[in-house]
């Protein structure tokens, strides 16, 4: 018996999470029978265009997903749900976002890949907001009230119609992960400051083998180049992700250049029979593993570390040095990674590490302007959060004064008092832990 049939038969009493993706065109009224327990409702992948006006009867609901449906307006009824804190309406046809549709406890709002041209001024009154994902819309400007979102940590604005970033945006003291590629902001925001020589690799020179992984932007497979050289081949899917477009990601990967803590890009694929875009990269030693998992519904903006992920203090320090070094390298080229998180870091037990996933990366002019200074300091905040997590998982957090102080300096609210990445790297290089 499928989930919908079980719901209609009254067999889901006490359920805290309900996932229904079965071509629904109307909201099943039987969902209200779960009001005493339901906390997560996932109605993604249906044909819904409205929700019932009395949705607030789901008094325990904290999370609502309605992605890949047919909504043209964010339903006002969700704003009356008393416990609702996470709302996801990705890939609909939404044009309008009424102020009434924003719940009082909203922390995480996903409106990626819609048709939104304007956001309500009331958005800035939702002071609990930590994550706001707006890529792939038609926004020309942002509400000035957003300057009051002092808890906002992650903001996705890629692939809109923004001609500039407002000054207040770069001064949000909690902001750590910002993406805005693919907006008409001028050439300095579309291309890196350094010319990069790109090797073109014909598709006919590649032989593909087993799949190594798949993400939102593409599929990675093992392969051979010219029949002898082992490589990893990433083919991009060509559609919008939560961070931006695959084309922006590919351009940033190419512009990043070479660094010991980056996965080396060997070239760009040309002459693919279906016109697909892709990169050929160095094949990574399988001893490298992801440092952490993605944030969960509960942690919101913080990564989830597996219980067995316990680097030694020496390894944790080496990871911190490596990431500070590669971040300094990127910012010297006018590139903000935009997603400097442990889940985008591969590591070995000796502390060797590689920073990946450029899906949120952006270019900015290195013109000594205040905006340029703030761009780097936003990413320094992300690094500070990562450093604090590293200190905690290796067991020395709160016990090593110099490193605890560096963590505090990187995350302090006075943004221009945060150190530069080059200074962070120098400080970490000067520090050593006893064996």
C-alpha positions as CSV (number, residue, x, y, z in Angstrom):
1,X,0.0,0.0,0.0
2,X,1.5,3.4,-1.0
3,X,1.8,6.4,1.3
4,X,-1.3,8.2,0.1
5,X,-3.4,5.1,0.4
6,X,-2.1,4.5,3.9
7,X,-2.9,8.2,4.8
8,X,-6.5,7.9,3.5
9,X,-6.9,4.6,5.4
10,X,-5.9,6.3,8.7
11,X,-2.8,4.2,9.1
12,X,-0.3,7.1,9.7
13,X,-1.4,8.3,13.1
14,X,1.5,9.7,15.1
15,X,3.6,10.4,12.0
16,X,6.1,13.3,12.3
17,X,7.1,13.4,8.6
18,X,5.0,12.9,5.6
19,X,6.3,12.7,2.0
20,X,3.8,12.6,-0.8
21,X,4.9,12.8,-4.5
22,X,2.2,11.2,-6.5
23,X,0.7,13.7,-9.0
24,X,-1.5,15.5,-6.5
25,X,-3.5,18.4,-7.9
26,X,-5.4,19.0,-4.6
27,X,-4.2,19.0,-1.0
28,X,-5.4,15.7,0.7
29,X,-7.6,16.8,3.6
30,X,-6.6,13.6,5.5
31,X,-3.3,15.4,6.3
32,X,-5.1,17.4,8.9
33,X,-5.7,14.1,10.8
34,X,-2.0,14.2,11.6
35,X,-2.1,17.7,13.1
36,X,-1.2,16.5,16.6
37,X,2.2,15.0,15.4
38,X,3.2,16.2,11.9
39,X,6.4,18.3,11.9
40,X,7.7,17.9,8.3
41,X,5.4,18.0,5.3
42,X,7.0,17.3,1.9
43,X,4.6,17.8,-1.1
44,X,7.3,18.3,-3.7
45,X,7.0,16.8,-7.2
46,X,3.2,17.2,-7.6
47,X,0.8,19.4,-9.6
48,X,-0.4,21.6,-6.7
49,X,-1.2,25.3,-7.3
50,X,-2.8,26.1,-4.0
51,X,-2.9,25.1,-0.3
52,X,-6.0,25.2,2.0
53,X,-6.6,28.5,3.8
54,X,-6.8,26.7,7.1
55,X,-3.3,25.2,6.8
56,X,-2.5,26.7,10.2
57,X,-4.4,23.8,11.7
58,X,-1.1,21.9,11.4
59,X,0.1,23.5,14.6
60,X,3.2,21.4,14.9
61,X,4.5,21.8,11.4
62,X,8.0,23.2,11.3
63,X,9.1,22.4,7.7
64,X,7.1,22.6,4.5
65,X,8.5,21.6,1.1
66,X,6.4,22.3,-2.1
67,X,9.1,22.3,-4.7
68,X,8.4,21.3,-8.4
69,X,4.7,22.1,-8.3
70,X,2.6,24.8,-10.2
71,X,2.3,27.6,-7.7
72,X,2.3,31.1,-9.1
73,X,2.1,32.8,-5.7
74,X,3.6,31.9,-2.4
75,X,0.4,30.9,-0.5
76,X,-0.6,33.5,2.1
77,X,-1.9,30.7,4.3
78,X,1.6,29.4,5.2
79,X,2.2,32.7,7.0
80,X,-0.3,31.7,9.7
81,X,1.4,28.4,10.6
82,X,2.6,29.0,14.2
83,X,5.7,26.8,14.2
84,X,6.7,26.9,10.6
85,X,10.4,27.9,10.3
86,X,11.6,26.3,7.0
87,X,9.7,26.9,3.7
88,X,10.8,25.5,0.3
89,X,9.1,26.3,-3.0
90,X,11.9,25.7,-5.5
91,X,11.1,25.3,-9.2
92,X,7.5,26.5,-9.3
93,X,6.2,29.4,-11.4
94,X,6.0,31.9,-8.5
95,X,5.7,35.5,-9.5
96,X,4.3,37.0,-6.3
97,X,5.5,36.8,-2.7
98,X,2.9,38.4,-0.4
99,X,4.1,39.7,3.0
100,X,1.3,37.6,4.6
101,X,3.0,34.4,3.3
102,X,6.0,34.8,5.6
103,X,5.7,32.9,8.9
104,X,6.7,34.6,12.1
105,X,9.4,32.0,12.9
106,X,10.9,31.8,9.4
107,X,14.6,30.8,9.5
108,X,15.1,29.2,6.1
109,X,13.4,30.2,2.9
110,X,14.0,28.5,-0.5
111,X,12.5,30.2,-3.6
112,X,15.1,29.2,-6.1
113,X,14.2,28.9,-9.8
114,X,10.9,30.9,-10.0
115,X,9.8,34.1,-11.7
116,X,10.0,36.5,-8.8
117,X,10.6,40.2,-9.7
118,X,10.0,41.8,-6.3
119,X,10.1,40.8,-2.6
120,X,8.0,42.4,0.1
121,X,9.6,45.0,2.5
122,X,8.2,42.8,5.3
123,X,11.0,40.3,4.6
124,X,13.3,42.4,6.7
125,X,11.1,42.0,9.8
126,X,11.9,38.3,10.0
127,X,14.8,38.7,12.3
128,X,15.3,34.9,12.8
129,X,16.2,34.4,9.1
130,X,19.5,32.5,8.7
131,X,19.3,31.1,5.1
132,X,17.6,32.8,2.1
133,X,17.9,31.1,-1.3
134,X,16.7,33.3,-4.2
135,X,18.8,32.2,-7.2
136,X,17.2,31.9,-10.6
137,X,14.6,34.6,-10.4
138,X,14.1,38.0,-11.9
139,X,15.0,40.3,-9.0
140,X,16.3,43.7,-10.0
141,X,16.7,45.0,-6.4
142,X,16.4,43.8,-2.8
143,X,14.2,45.3,-0.1
144,X,16.1,47.8,1.9
145,X,14.6,46.3,5.0
146,X,16.9,43.3,4.6
147,X,19.6,45.4,6.2
148,X,17.9,44.4,9.5
149,X,18.5,40.7,9.0
150,X,21.4,40.5,11.4
151,X,21.2,36.7,11.8
152,X,21.3,36.0,8.0
153,X,24.3,33.7,7.3
154,X,23.7,32.3,3.8
155,X,22.3,34.2,0.9
156,X,21.9,33.0,-2.7
157,X,21.2,35.6,-5.4
158,X,22.8,34.1,-8.5
159,X,21.1,34.3,-11.9
160,X,18.8,37.3,-11.2
161,X,18.7,40.8,-12.8
162,X,20.7,42.7,-10.0
163,X,22.9,45.5,-11.4
164,X,24.7,46.0,-8.1
165,X,25.0,44.7,-4.6
166,X,23.6,47.2,-2.1
167,X,26.1,48.5,0.5
168,X,24.1,47.3,3.4
169,X,24.2,43.7,2.1
170,X,28.0,43.4,2.4
171,X,27.8,44.7,5.9
172,X,25.5,42.1,7.4
173,X,27.7,40.9,10.2
174,X,26.5,37.3,10.3
175,X,26.8,36.7,6.5
176,X,29.3,34.0,5.7
177,X,28.1,32.3,2.5
178,X,27.1,34.6,-0.4
179,X,26.5,33.8,-4.1
180,X,25.6,36.3,-6.8
181,X,27.1,35.1,-10.1
182,X,25.1,35.5,-13.2
183,X,23.7,39.0,-12.6
184,X,24.3,42.0,-14.9
185,X,26.8,43.7,-12.6
186,X,29.5,44.4,-15.2
187,X,32.5,42.7,-16.6
188,X,34.5,42.8,-13.3
189,X,31.8,40.5,-11.8
190,X,31.8,38.1,-14.7
191,X,35.4,37.3,-15.3
192,X,38.5,36.9,-13.1
193,X,41.2,39.6,-13.0
194,X,43.9,37.2,-14.1
195,X,43.9,35.7,-17.6
196,X,43.7,31.9,-17.4
197,X,45.0,29.6,-20.2
198,X,42.4,26.9,-20.7
199,X,43.3,23.6,-22.3
200,X,40.6,22.3,-24.6
201,X,40.1,18.5,-24.5
202,X,38.1,16.9,-27.3
203,X,35.4,14.5,-26.2
204,X,36.9,11.8,-28.5
205,X,40.1,11.7,-26.5
206,X,38.1,10.6,-23.4
207,X,37.0,7.1,-22.3
208,X,34.6,6.9,-19.5
209,X,34.3,4.3,-16.8
210,X,32.4,4.0,-13.5
211,X,30.5,6.9,-11.9
212,X,32.3,8.5,-8.9
213,X,29.7,10.8,-7.7
214,X,26.7,13.1,-8.6
215,X,25.8,16.5,-7.3
216,X,23.2,19.1,-8.1
217,X,25.3,20.5,-10.9
218,X,26.6,17.4,-12.6
219,X,27.9,13.8,-12.7
220,X,31.5,12.8,-12.1
221,X,32.9,9.7,-13.7
222,X,36.3,8.1,-13.8
223,X,38.0,7.9,-17.2
224,X,41.1,7.8,-19.3
225,X,42.5,10.7,-21.3
226,X,44.1,9.6,-24.6
227,X,43.9,6.0,-23.4
228,X,46.5,6.2,-20.7
229,X,46.0,9.0,-18.2
230,X,43.5,8.4,-15.4
231,X,41.2,11.3,-14.9
232,X,37.9,12.4,-13.4
233,X,35.3,13.8,-15.9
234,X,32.5,16.1,-14.8
235,X,29.6,16.7,-17.1
236,X,27.3,19.5,-16.1
237,X,23.6,19.0,-16.1
238,X,22.9,22.5,-17.5
239,X,20.1,23.6,-15.2
240,X,19.7,25.8,-12.1
241,X,21.0,24.7,-8.8
242,X,20.3,26.2,-5.4
243,X,23.7,28.1,-5.7
244,X,23.5,29.2,-9.3
245,X,24.1,27.9,-12.8
246,X,26.6,25.1,-13.8
247,X,28.2,27.5,-16.3
248,X,29.1,29.9,-13.5
249,X,30.6,27.0,-11.6
250,X,32.7,25.8,-14.5
251,X,34.0,29.3,-15.2
252,X,35.1,29.7,-11.5
253,X,36.8,26.3,-11.5
254,X,38.8,27.3,-14.5
255,X,39.6,30.8,-13.1
256,X,40.8,29.4,-9.8
257,X,44.1,28.2,-11.3
258,X,46.4,25.7,-9.6
259,X,47.0,25.4,-5.9
260,X,48.0,22.4,-3.7
261,X,44.6,22.5,-1.9
262,X,42.5,22.6,-5.1
263,X,41.5,19.7,-7.3
264,X,43.6,20.3,-10.4
265,X,41.6,21.1,-13.6
266,X,43.3,19.6,-16.6
267,X,41.0,21.2,-19.3
268,X,37.6,21.9,-20.6
269,X,35.7,19.4,-22.7
270,X,34.9,20.4,-26.3
271,X,33.0,18.7,-29.2
272,X,30.6,16.7,-27.0
273,X,28.1,15.0,-29.3
274,X,25.1,16.4,-27.3
275,X,26.8,19.8,-26.8
276,X,27.2,19.2,-23.0
277,X,29.8,21.2,-21.1
278,X,32.3,19.6,-18.7
279,X,35.7,19.6,-17.2
280,X,38.5,17.0,-17.0
281,X,40.2,16.9,-13.6
282,X,42.9,15.1,-11.8
283,X,41.8,11.8,-10.3
284,X,41.8,12.0,-6.5
285,X,43.3,9.4,-4.2
286,X,40.3,7.5,-2.8
287,X,41.8,7.9,0.7
288,X,40.3,11.5,0.6
289,X,36.8,11.7,2.3
290,X,34.3,14.4,2.9
291,X,35.1,16.2,6.1
292,X,31.4,16.7,7.0
293,X,27.9,16.2,5.7
294,X,25.5,18.9,4.6
295,X,23.5,20.9,7.2
296,X,20.4,19.2,8.4
297,X,16.9,20.6,8.9
298,X,17.8,21.0,12.6
299,X,21.2,22.5,12.2
300,X,20.0,24.8,9.4
301,X,23.4,26.5,8.5
302,X,25.8,24.2,10.3
303,X,27.4,21.1,8.8
304,X,26.9,17.7,10.4
305,X,30.0,15.8,11.3
306,X,30.0,12.0,11.6
307,X,30.8,10.6,15.0
308,X,33.9,8.9,13.6
309,X,35.3,12.1,12.1
310,X,37.9,12.9,14.7
311,X,41.1,14.3,13.2
312,X,44.1,14.7,15.5
313,X,44.9,18.3,16.6
314,X,47.8,18.2,14.2
315,X,45.6,17.1,11.3
316,X,43.0,19.7,12.2
317,X,45.7,22.4,12.2
318,X,46.9,21.3,8.8
319,X,43.4,21.4,7.4
320,X,43.0,24.9,8.7
321,X,46.3,26.0,7.2
322,X,45.4,24.4,3.8
323,X,42.0,26.1,3.6
324,X,43.4,29.5,4.7
325,X,46.1,29.2,2.0
326,X,43.7,28.3,-0.8
327,X,41.2,31.0,0.3
328,X,44.0,33.6,0.2
329,X,44.9,32.3,-3.3
330,X,41.3,32.7,-4.5
331,X,40.8,36.1,-3.1
332,X,44.0,37.3,-4.6
333,X,42.4,36.5,-7.9
334,X,39.1,38.2,-7.1
335,X,37.2,35.0,-6.5
336,X,35.0,34.4,-3.5
337,X,34.2,30.6,-3.0
338,X,30.8,31.4,-1.6
339,X,30.4,27.9,0.0
340,X,33.4,27.5,2.3
341,X,32.1,24.7,4.3
342,X,33.5,21.4,5.7
343,X,31.1,19.4,3.4
344,X,33.0,20.9,0.5
345,X,36.4,19.8,1.8
346,X,38.0,16.4,1.1
347,X,40.6,15.3,3.7
348,X,43.0,12.5,4.6
349,X,43.9,11.4,8.1
350,X,47.2,13.2,7.9
351,X,45.4,16.5,7.4
352,X,46.0,16.9,3.7
353,X,42.9,18.6,2.2
354,X,41.2,19.8,-1.0
355,X,38.6,22.5,-1.4
356,X,35.9,21.7,-4.0
357,X,32.5,22.6,-5.3
358,X,32.6,26.1,-6.9
359,X,28.8,26.2,-7.5
360,X,28.5,29.4,-5.4
361,X,31.7,31.0,-6.5
362,X,31.7,34.7,-7.6
363,X,34.1,37.2,-9.1
364,X,34.6,40.6,-7.7
365,X,37.0,43.5,-8.6
366,X,40.2,43.7,-6.5
367,X,40.2,47.5,-6.6
368,X,41.0,48.3,-3.0
369,X,37.4,49.5,-2.5
370,X,35.5,49.0,0.7
371,X,33.3,46.5,-1.1
372,X,36.3,44.4,-2.0
373,X,37.5,44.4,1.5
374,X,34.1,43.3,2.8
375,X,33.9,40.5,0.3
376,X,36.9,38.8,1.7
377,X,35.8,39.5,5.3
378,X,32.5,37.7,4.6
379,X,34.4,34.6,3.6
380,X,36.7,35.0,6.6
381,X,33.6,34.6,8.8
382,X,32.9,31.3,7.1
383,X,36.5,30.2,7.7
384,X,36.2,31.2,11.4
385,X,33.1,29.1,11.7
386,X,35.0,26.2,10.1
387,X,38.0,26.7,12.4
388,X,35.7,26.6,15.5
389,X,34.3,23.3,14.3
390,X,37.7,21.9,13.6
391,X,38.9,22.8,17.1
392,X,35.8,21.2,18.6
393,X,35.9,17.9,16.7
394,X,39.6,17.4,17.5
395,X,39.0,18.1,21.2
396,X,41.1,21.3,21.7
397,X,38.3,23.9,21.4
398,X,38.4,26.2,24.4
399,X,41.8,24.9,25.5
400,X,44.3,26.6,23.1
401,X,44.2,30.3,23.6
402,X,45.9,31.4,20.4
403,X,43.6,29.4,18.2
404,X,40.5,30.3,20.2
405,X,41.5,33.9,19.8
406,X,41.9,33.5,16.0
407,X,38.5,32.0,15.8
408,X,37.0,34.9,17.7
409,X,38.8,37.4,15.5
410,X,37.5,35.8,12.3
411,X,33.9,35.8,13.4
412,X,33.7,39.1,15.2
413,X,30.8,41.4,14.2
414,X,33.2,44.3,13.3
415,X,33.8,43.0,9.8
416,X,36.8,45.3,8.9
417,X,38.6,44.2,12.0
418,X,38.6,40.6,10.9
419,X,42.0,39.5,9.5
420,X,42.8,38.9,5.9
421,X,43.3,35.3,4.7
422,X,47.0,35.9,4.1
423,X,47.4,37.0,7.7
424,X,45.4,34.0,9.0
425,X,47.6,31.7,7.0
426,X,50.8,33.3,8.4
427,X,49.5,33.0,11.9
428,X,48.6,29.4,11.6
429,X,52.0,28.6,10.0
430,X,53.7,30.2,13.1
431,X,51.7,28.0,15.4
432,X,52.6,24.4,16.3
433,X,50.9,21.9,18.6
434,X,52.9,19.4,20.7
435,X,53.0,15.9,19.2
